[in-house]
Amino acid sequence: MQIRISGLNYNVVELPSEDMGGRLGLADFNSQLISINNNYPTQTKMIAKWHETLHILSSVYNINLTEEQVVVLTHALVALLEDNKEIVDNFRQ
């Protein structure tokens, strides 16, 4: 999977737990890579993808979010998108 963030393509890969060093997710800005631990349920991996994406956005746009802010914003964003599946299409109008 690949996502585009601020004009750059980031590869999103799932890796075995032993390659993740105890982490659920990791954003590598230099290699444009988001790594997700594949030893978790689908919903947890989806949350991790959003979490790492928010870290990248925070860095790229110099927002300087703390880890706690990223955690809270991730859960708020996921809840908004899950509760309103049509939101992206509606906001494009």
Secondary structure, DSSP 4 states (H G I P E B T S, - for coil): -EEEETTEEEEEEEE-HHHHTT-SEEEETTTTEEEEETTS-HHHHHHHHHHHHHHHHHHHTT----HHHHHHHHHHHHHHHHH-TTHHHHHH-
